[in-house]
Amino acid sequence: MWRSQIFWRLSGAYCILLAISLGILGWVLVNRIETRLLAEIRHNLEMKTLLIDEITARQTDTNLQQPITRLAELTRTRITLIAADGKVLADSDERPERLENHLERPEVQAAKISDSGVGVSTRFSTSVHQPMMYVARRQKTESVRYVRAALPLDAVAHEIRWLGRGVWTATGVTLLVGLALSLIIARRLSAPLVELSAAARSIAQGDYGKRVSVGSGDEVGALASTFNEMSQACAAYIAQMDQDRQQLLAVFKSMVEGVLVLDADQTIRFLNDAAGQLLGTTPEAARGQKIWQHFRHRHLGEAVDKILASAEPYCCELEWFPLERKVLAVQGACLPGQPLRGAVLVFHDITHVRMLERVRQDFVANVSHELKTPLAAIQATVETLLDGALQDPEHNVRFLERVRENADRLHRLVHDLLTLGRIESGQEVMEMGPVPLQSAIESCVSRQADRARAKGLQMIQAPPPPAPVLALADEDALAEILDNLVDNAIKYTPAGQITLRWFANGSDAMLQVEDTGVGIPERDLPRVFERFYRVDKARSRELGGTGLGLSIVKHLVQKLNGNITVISEIGQGSTFTVRLPRAEA
């Protein structure tokens, strides 16, 4: 309170006004009383001069000094009788011959020219050495022309000083009381305003919902009540805004799409985590930066310029290379309002979509090509037979064998496509159960042994682990996985051996098919499980492969809740590792 400016302004204004009012009142009162006292003394002296005039008019004795002295003692007044020429005839306080001529005295001159015959003068008397009030009256007698009565003003001055001290003391006491009252009144008036100011400061600092006490029903009380209502409304509004903001942030955080907000100067104001991951940055590093400075990407800058320059939404695609190649779809629109407030950009990662489109296009092209080749061979062979080769016993059998080979190739291709389609659509029913890996591998080896021996390859089973290893899988699906992997190894291993291993690794059952074949280039490893993908297309077709074997293996392994990896080196062979859930014995 003591530091409140409004308190000191109010109390200071009250104090100054009170001091000025009481000072003026005291001054007026003292001057009025002084004027009144002097007027009474003058009237008294006029009456005395009139009385003296009557007494001297009746006096027959020429010696006036003695009666004048006695009359002065009775009236306690200095009396002086003056002749027409100004000579002092008698004086109650001094011997007449010792006094100078009084014709030029102010009161005498005033009485001489006044219509009433009375002259008044207040001055310091050199004869009695004190301030005096003189009243002179002009008479009609020639012997005594002027009668003058005088009173010393020391008593009057003392009375006036005493009265002034009383008035000023009362004024001072009244002023002190008024000052105390003004402080109390100023405090009562300023306290609600100070409390309102402190509450408003607290609200400005974030303490929403701050209330003040309502101590009266006047305008200040009404202001306090209105302030409380405003504070509650502000707190509710801020709470709702904060809740909406938290919900919006939660939505932004949960979005897989990236959201980026710019102001009109292309400064980044907001960036969610998804946008940071897509664009290769963090919200903390990007916030407050110019977008063209933080992301040095020409096409992105052009897209931002177009978004800010148009009221219509804008869409485009960008190729992004922060760490890996990505294709991003950008949708942007300006924020509503005038002047321009900024823009919002939404980023979608469509890399997978574009990759699927490319895979689909490759699949259609590959299927068309794979079907076209055997069909063309069959068609050419049949036309040759129909043109007369059928009657040629030396060549007709060879042509028919070629028709059968291409028909078998079509059959395998269609079979693999149907198998892959059933697996992807979920139509392939899996009967999950514990399958011993050792028996599954032994069955596969027995099925593929003849083909391996025909190529001069050794098929080796690694020593079994101490305890049986069981995989939680479908037995037929596991057999098809092994057959495809071993078949693939036989095709691409010109000489050497094929090793099959199985073992347990924690909660996983592991299968490995290792060969000493041609190997796979490192750049082709990520794509070997794609449909129709061949490292060496000519060699693959020559060996009769459809290009779908490893894709079928990958989908079957995923269907069995596992995964497959490959390690390979050119000229050193390849190792395919299948990880499946382990089943308890």
C-alpha positions in Angstrom: 0.0 0.0 0.0 2.8 2.5 1.0 4.3 2.0 -2.5 1.1 2.7 -4.3 1.2 5.8 -6.5 -2.6 6.3 -6.5 -2.6 6.2 -2.7 0.0 8.9 -2.4 -1.7 10.9 -5.2 -5.0 10.8 -3.5 -3.7 11.4 0.0 -1.3 14.2 -1.3 -4.2 15.9 -3.1 -6.4 15.7 0.0 -3.6 17.0 2.2 -2.7 19.9 -0.1 -6.3 20.9 -0.6 -6.9 20.7 3.2 -3.8 22.7 4.0 -4.6 25.4 1.5 -8.3 25.6 2.7 -7.3 25.8 6.4 -4.5 28.3 5.7 -6.8 30.6 3.8 -9.5 30.2 6.5 -7.0 31.0 9.3 -5.6 34.0 7.4 -9.1 35.4 6.7 -10.2 34.8 10.2 -7.1 36.4 11.8 -7.3 39.4 9.5 -11.0 39.7 10.1 -10.6 39.7 13.9 -7.6 42.2 13.6 -9.7 44.5 11.4 -12.6 44.2 13.8 -10.5 45.0 16.9 -8.9 48.0 15.2 -12.4 49.2 14.1 -13.6 48.9 17.7 -10.5 50.8 19.0 -11.1 53.6 16.5 -14.8 53.8 17.4 -13.8 54.0 21.0 -11.3 56.7 20.3 -13.8 58.7 18.3 -16.3 58.5 21.2 -13.5 59.6 23.6 -12.6 62.6 21.4 -16.3 63.5 21.3 -16.4 63.3 25.1 -13.2 65.3 25.5 -14.5 67.9 23.1 -17.6 68.4 25.3 -15.5 68.5 28.4 -13.0 71.1 27.0 -15.8 73.2 25.7 -17.2 73.6 29.1 -13.8 74.2 30.7 -13.3 77.9 31.7 -9.8 77.5 33.0 -7.1 78.3 30.5 -4.7 75.8 32.1 -5.9 72.6 30.4 -2.9 70.4 31.3 -4.1 69.3 34.7 -7.7 68.2 33.7 -6.4 66.6 30.5 -3.9 64.5 32.6 -6.6 63.5 35.0 -9.0 62.6 32.2 -6.3 60.5 30.4 -5.7 58.6 33.6 -9.4 57.8 33.9 -9.8 56.8 30.2 -6.3 55.2 29.9 -5.9 57.2 26.8 -3.3 59.7 25.6 -5.1 63.1 25.0 -3.6 66.0 23.1 -5.2 69.4 22.6 -3.9 71.3 19.5 -4.5 74.9 18.4 -5.5 75.9 14.9 -1.9 76.7 14.1 -0.7 73.3 15.2 0.7 74.3 18.6 0.2 71.7 21.3 -1.9 73.3 24.1 -1.9 70.3 26.4 -0.8 66.7 26.3 -1.4 63.9 28.9 1.9 62.2 28.5 4.4 65.1 27.7 4.9 68.7 28.5 3.4 70.8 25.7 6.5 73.0 25.2 8.6 69.9 24.5 6.4 68.8 21.7 6.8 70.0 18.1 4.1 71.5 16.0 1.3 68.9 15.2 -0.4 70.7 12.4 1.3 68.3 9.8 0.3 65.2 11.7 -1.6 62.9 9.4 -4.6 62.6 11.7 -4.8 66.4 12.1 -4.6 66.9 8.3 -7.3 64.3 7.8 -9.5 65.9 10.4 -8.9 69.4 8.8 -10.1 68.4 5.4 -12.7 65.7 6.4 -16.3 66.5 6.1 -16.9 64.6 9.4 -14.1 66.5 11.0 -12.5 63.2 12.2 -9.0 62.0 11.1 -7.4 58.7 11.9 -3.8 57.6 11.7 -1.8 54.5 13.0 1.9 55.0 13.3 4.9 54.7 15.5 5.1 57.5 18.0 8.6 59.0 18.3 7.6 60.7 21.6 6.4 57.7 23.5 8.3 55.2 21.3 5.5 52.7 20.6 2.9 52.2 17.9 -0.2 54.2 18.4 -3.6 54.8 16.9 -4.5 58.5 16.7 -8.0 59.9 16.2 -8.2 63.7 15.8 -11.5 65.6 15.9 -11.9 69.2 14.5 -13.7 71.6 16.8 -15.4 74.9 16.2 -13.7 76.8 19.0 -10.7 78.9 18.1 -8.8 78.2 21.3 -8.7 74.4 20.9 -9.2 73.6 17.3 -8.2 69.8 17.4 -8.8 67.2 20.1 -6.7 64.1 19.6 -7.0 60.8 21.5 -4.4 58.0 21.1 -4.1 54.4 22.3 -1.0 52.3 22.2 -1.4 49.2 20.0 0.9 46.9 21.9 -2.0 45.3 23.8 -3.9 45.0 20.5 -0.9 43.4 18.8 -0.5 41.1 21.8 -4.2 40.2 21.6 -4.0 39.7 17.9 -0.9 37.5 18.3 -2.6 35.4 21.0 -5.6 35.1 18.8 -3.5 34.2 15.8 -1.7 31.5 17.8 -5.0 30.1 18.8 -6.3 30.2 15.3 -3.2 28.7 13.8 -3.0 26.0 16.5 -6.5 25.0 15.9 -5.8 25.1 12.2 -2.8 22.8 12.7 -4.7 20.4 14.9 -7.5 20.4 12.3 -5.0 19.9 9.6 -3.4 16.9 11.3 -6.8 15.3 11.9 -7.7 16.1 8.3 -4.4 14.5 7.1 -5.1 11.4 9.1 -8.6 11.3 7.7 -7.3 11.9 4.2 -4.9 9.0 4.6 -7.7 6.8 5.8 -10.0 7.9 3.0 -7.2 7.6 0.4 -6.4 4.1 1.7 -10.0 3.0 1.5 -10.3 4.4 -2.0 -7.0 3.2 -3.3 -6.9 -0.3 -1.6 -9.4 -1.9 -4.0 -7.7 -0.3 -6.9 -4.3 -1.5 -5.7 -5.8 -5.0 -5.2 -7.3 -4.8 -8.7 -3.9 -3.8 -10.1 -2.1 -6.7 -8.4 -4.8 -9.1 -9.5 -4.5 -7.9 -13.1 -0.7 -8.2 -12.9 -1.1 -11.8 -11.6 -3.5 -12.6 -14.5 -0.9 -11.1 -17.0 1.7 -13.4 -15.4 -0.5 -16.5 -16.0 -2.4 -16.8 -12.7 -5.8 -17.0 -14.4 -8.9 -17.0 -12.2 -7.5 -14.5 -9.7 -10.2 -12.9 -7.5 -10.4 -9.7 -5.5 -12.6 -9.0 -2.4 -15.7 -6.9 -2.9 -15.9 -4.6 0.2 -18.5 -2.1 -0.9 -21.5 -1.7 -3.1 -20.3 1.5 -4.8 -18.7 1.8 -8.2 -15.4 0.3 -7.0 -17.3 -2.7 -5.6 -19.1 -3.0 -8.9 -15.8 -2.8 -10.7 -14.4 -5.6 -8.4 -17.4 -7.8 -9.1 -17.0 -7.2 -12.9 -13.3 -8.0 -12.6 -14.0 -11.3 -10.8 -16.5 -12.3 -13.5 -14.0 -11.3 -16.2 -11.2 -13.3 -14.4 -13.4 -16.4 -14.2 -14.4 -16.1 -17.8 -10.8 -15.5 -18.8 -9.7 -18.5 -16.8 -12.3 -20.7 -18.4 -11.5 -19.4 -21.8 -7.7 -19.9 -21.3 -8.4 -23.4 -19.9 -10.5 -24.3 -22.9 -7.8 -22.9 -25.2 -5.2 -24.9 -23.4 -7.3 -28.0 -23.6 -7.9 -27.4 -27.4 -4.2 -26.8 -27.8 -3.2 -30.0 -26.0 -5.7 -31.9 -28.1 -4.4 -30.3 -31.2 -0.8 -31.1 -30.2 -1.9 -34.7 -29.4 -3.5 -34.9 -32.8 -0.4 -33.5 -34.5 1.9 -35.9 -32.5 -0.2 -38.9 -33.5 -0.4 -38.0 -37.1 1.8 -39.9 -39.5 1.6 -36.9 -41.8 4.0 -34.2 -41.3 2.6 -30.7 -40.5 4.6 -27.5 -40.9 3.3 -24.0 -40.1 4.9 -20.9 -41.5 4.3 -17.2 -40.9 4.1 -14.6 -43.7 7.9 -14.2 -43.6 8.4 -17.9 -44.3 9.6 -18.5 -40.7 8.9 -21.9 -39.3 6.5 -21.6 -36.3 5.6 -25.2 -35.8 6.8 -28.6 -36.9 5.4 -31.9 -35.6 7.6 -35.0 -35.0 6.3 -36.7 -38.1 7.4 -33.7 -40.3 10.8 -33.7 -38.6 11.3 -37.4 -39.3 10.2 -37.0 -42.9 12.3 -33.9 -43.5 15.4 -35.1 -41.6 15.3 -32.5 -38.8 13.9 -31.8 -35.3 11.2 -29.4 -34.2 13.6 -27.7 -31.9 16.2 -27.1 -34.6 13.8 -25.9 -37.2 11.5 -23.6 -35.1 12.3 -19.9 -35.7 14.3 -20.6 -38.9 13.5 -19.4 -42.4 12.3 -22.4 -44.3 14.6 -21.6 -47.3 17.6 -21.4 -44.9 16.9 -24.6 -43.0 15.8 -26.7 -45.9 18.0 -25.9 -48.9 15.6 -27.5 -51.4 14.7 -25.5 -54.5 11.5 -27.3 -55.3 10.2 -26.9 -51.7 11.0 -23.1 -51.8 9.1 -22.8 -55.1 6.1 -24.7 -53.6 6.1 -22.4 -50.5 6.1 -19.3 -52.8 3.2 -20.6 -54.8 1.2 -21.5 -51.6 1.7 -18.0 -50.1 0.9 -16.3 -53.4 -2.4 -18.0 -54.0 -5.6 -18.3 -51.9 -6.3 -21.7 -53.4 -4.7 -24.9 -52.0 -1.6 -26.2 -53.8 -0.4 -29.8 -54.2 2.8 -31.2 -55.6 5.3 -34.0 -55.1 8.9 -33.6 -54.0 11.9 -36.0 -54.1 13.6 -35.7 -50.8 17.2 -36.9 -50.1 18.0 -36.2 -46.4 19.4 -39.7 -45.6 17.5 -41.9 -48.1 15.5 -41.2 -51.1 11.9 -40.3 -50.4 8.9 -39.2 -52.4 6.8 -36.7 -50.5 3.4 -35.3 -51.4 2.9 -31.7 -50.3 -0.4 -30.1 -49.7 -0.4 -26.5 -48.6 -2.9 -23.6 -48.0 -2.7 -20.1 -46.7 -4.0 -19.3 -43.2 -7.3 -17.4 -43.3 -7.2 -13.7 -42.4 -5.9 -10.3 -43.7 -3.1 -9.4 -43.9 -1.4 -12.6 -44.8 -0.8 -14.6 -41.7 1.2 -17.6 -43.1 0.5 -21.1 -44.4 0.2 -24.7 -43.4 2.0 -27.5 -45.3 1.1 -31.2 -44.9 3.6 -33.8 -46.0 2.7 -37.3 -46.9 5.3 -40.0 -47.4 4.3 -41.7 -50.6 7.6 -43.5 -51.2 6.0 -46.9 -50.5 3.1 -46.1 -52.8 5.4 -45.1 -55.6 7.5 -48.2 -54.9 4.3 -50.4 -55.0 3.3 -48.7 -58.3 6.7 -49.5 -59.7 6.5 -53.1 -58.4 3.0 -53.4 -59.9 4.3 -52.1 -63.2 7.3 -54.5 -63.1 5.0 -57.3 -62.1 2.7 -56.7 -65.0 5.6 -56.4 -67.4 7.3 -59.4 -66.0 4.2 -61.6 -66.0 3.5 -60.5 -69.5 7.0 -61.3 -70.5 7.1 -64.6 -68.7 3.8 -65.7 -70.2 4.7 -64.4 -73.6 7.9 -66.3 -74.0 6.6 -69.9 -73.5 3.4 -69.1 -75.4 5.3 -67.8 -78.3 7.5 -70.9 -78.3 4.5 -73.2 -78.1 2.7 -71.2 -80.9 5.8 -71.3 -83.2 6.3 -75.0 -82.5 2.6 -75.9 -83.2 2.7 -73.8 -86.4 5.8 -75.7 -87.5 4.1 -79.0 -86.8 1.0 -77.9 -88.7 3.0 -76.8 -91.6 4.2 -80.4 -92.2 6.7 -81.2 -89.5 4.1 -83.4 -87.8 4.7 -85.9 -90.7 8.5 -85.7 -90.2 9.4 -88.6 -87.8 12.9 -87.2 -87.4 11.8 -83.8 -85.9 8.2 -84.1 -84.7 9.1 -85.7 -81.4 11.6 -83.0 -80.7 9.0 -80.3 -81.4 6.5 -82.0 -79.2 9.0 -82.2 -76.4 9.6 -78.4 -76.7 5.8 -77.9 -76.5 5.8 -80.0 -73.3 8.7 -78.1 -71.8 7.1 -74.7 -72.4 3.7 -76.0 -71.1 5.5 -77.2 -67.9 7.0 -73.8 -67.6 3.6 -72.1 -67.9 2.2 -74.6 -65.4 5.0 -73.8 -62.9 4.5 -70.0 -63.4 0.7 -70.2 -63.0 1.1 -72.5 -60.0 3.6 -70.1 -58.3 1.4 -67.1 -59.1 -1.7 -68.8 -57.6 0.3 -69.9 -54.6 1.6 -66.4 -54.0 -1.9 -65.0 -54.5 -3.4 -67.3 -52.0 -0.7 -66.5 -49.4 -1.2 -62.7 -49.9 -5.0 -62.9 -49.8 -5.0 -65.1 -46.7 -6.7 -68.0 -48.4 -3.8 -70.3 -47.6 -4.9 -72.0 -44.4 -2.1 -72.6 -42.0 -2.3 -75.4 -39.4 0.1 -74.2 -36.8 1.8 -76.7 -34.6 5.2 -78.0 -33.3 7.3 -79.2 -36.3 10.7 -80.9 -35.6 13.2 -79.1 -37.8 15.4 -82.1 -38.1 12.7 -84.3 -39.6 11.7 -81.4 -41.9 15.2 -81.0 -43.2 15.7 -84.7 -43.6 12.6 -84.9 -45.7 13.7 -82.0 -47.9 17.1 -83.6 -48.4 15.6 -86.8 -49.5 13.4 -85.0 -52.0 16.2 -82.9 -53.4 19.1 -85.4 -53.2 18.7 -86.8 -56.7 18.8 -83.3 -58.3 21.8 -82.4 -56.3 23.6 -85.6 -57.2 22.7 -85.0 -60.9 24.7 -81.7 -60.7 27.5 -83.2 -58.7 26.6 -81.3 -55.5 26.9 -82.5 -52.0 24.0 -81.9 -49.6 25.2 -81.8 -46.0 23.2 -81.8 -42.8 25.0 -80.0 -40.0 25.3 -82.0 -36.7 22.0 -81.9 -34.8 21.9 -79.8 -31.6 21.8 -81.6 -28.2 18.1 -81.0 -27.8 15.4 -81.3 -30.4 14.4 -78.0 -32.0 10.7 -77.5 -32.7 9.3 -74.6 -34.7 5.7 -73.4 -34.3 4.8 -73.6 -38.0 2.7 -75.3 -40.7 4.4 -78.5 -41.8 3.5 -78.1 -45.5 4.5 -74.4 -45.5 7.8 -75.2 -43.9 8.4 -78.0 -46.5 7.7 -75.5 -49.3 10.1 -73.0 -47.8 12.9 -75.5 -47.6 12.2 -76.9 -51.0 12.4 -73.4 -52.6 15.5 -72.5 -50.8 17.3 -75.8 -51.6 16.0 -75.6 -55.2 17.3 -72.1 -55.5 20.7 -73.2 -54.1 20.9 -76.2 -56.5 20.2 -73.9 -59.5 22.8 -71.3 -58.7 25.6 -73.6 -57.4 27.6 -74.9 -60.3 29.9 -77.0 -58.0 30.5 -77.5 -54.4 28.1 -78.2 -51.5 24.8 -77.2 -49.9 24.7 -77.2 -46.1 21.5 -77.2 -44.0 21.6 -76.2 -40.3 19.1 -75.8 -37.6 19.4 -74.7 -34.0 17.7 -72.8 -31.2 18.3 -69.2 -30.4 16.4 -68.2 -27.4 12.7 -68.2 -28.2 13.5 -68.6 -31.9 14.0 -71.7 -34.1 16.6 -71.0 -36.7 17.1 -72.6 -40.2 20.0 -71.9 -42.5 20.6 -73.0 -46.1 24.2 -72.2 -47.2 25.6 -72.8 -50.7 28.9 -72.2 -52.4 27.4 -70.9 -55.6 27.8 -67.8 -57.7 26.6 -65.4 -54.9 24.5 -62.2 -55.1 25.9 -58.7 -55.7 25.4 -56.5 -52.6 23.3 -54.0 -54.6 20.8 -56.7 -55.4 20.4 -58.1 -51.9 17.5 -55.8 -50.9 15.5 -56.9 -54.0 16.0 -60.6 -54.2 12.7 -61.3 -52.5 10.7 -59.2 -55.1 8.5 -60.9 -57.6 10.3 -61.8 -60.9 13.5 -60.1 -59.7 16.5 -61.9 -61.2 20.1 -61.1 -60.7 21.0 -62.8 -64.0 17.8 -63.0 -66.1 19.3 -65.0 -68.9 20.8 -67.6 -66.5 17.6 -67.8 -64.5 15.4 -68.5 -67.5 18.0 -71.0 -68.8 17.7 -72.8 -65.5 13.9 -72.8 -65.7 13.2 -70.4 -62.8 10.0 -68.4 -62.6 11.4 -65.6 -60.4 8.8 -66.2 -57.8 10.4 -68.7 -55.5 12.1 -66.4 -53.0 9.0 -64.1 -53.0 6.9 -67.2 -52.0 9.4 -68.1 -49.3 9.3 -64.5 -47.9 5.5 -64.4 -47.8 5.3 -67.9 -46.2 7.8 -67.0 -43.5 5.9 -63.8 -42.7 2.7 -65.8 -42.6 4.4 -68.1 -40.0 5.3 -64.9 -37.9 9.0 -65.1 -38.8 11.5 -63.4 -41.0 14.2 -64.3 -43.5 17.6 -62.7 -44.2 20.4 -63.3 -46.7 24.1 -62.9 -46.6 26.0 -63.3 -49.8 29.3 -62.5 -51.6 30.1 -62.8 -55.3 31.8 -66.2 -56.0 31.6 -67.3 -52.3 28.0 -68.4 -52.2 24.9 -67.3 -50.2 23.4 -68.1 -46.8 19.6 -67.7 -46.2 18.6 -67.7 -42.6 14.9 -68.3 -41.6 13.8 -67.3 -38.1 10.6 -68.9 -36.8 8.9 -68.9 -33.4 10.1 -71.8 -31.3 7.6 -74.4 -29.9 8.0 -76.3 -26.7 8.5 -80.0 -26.9 
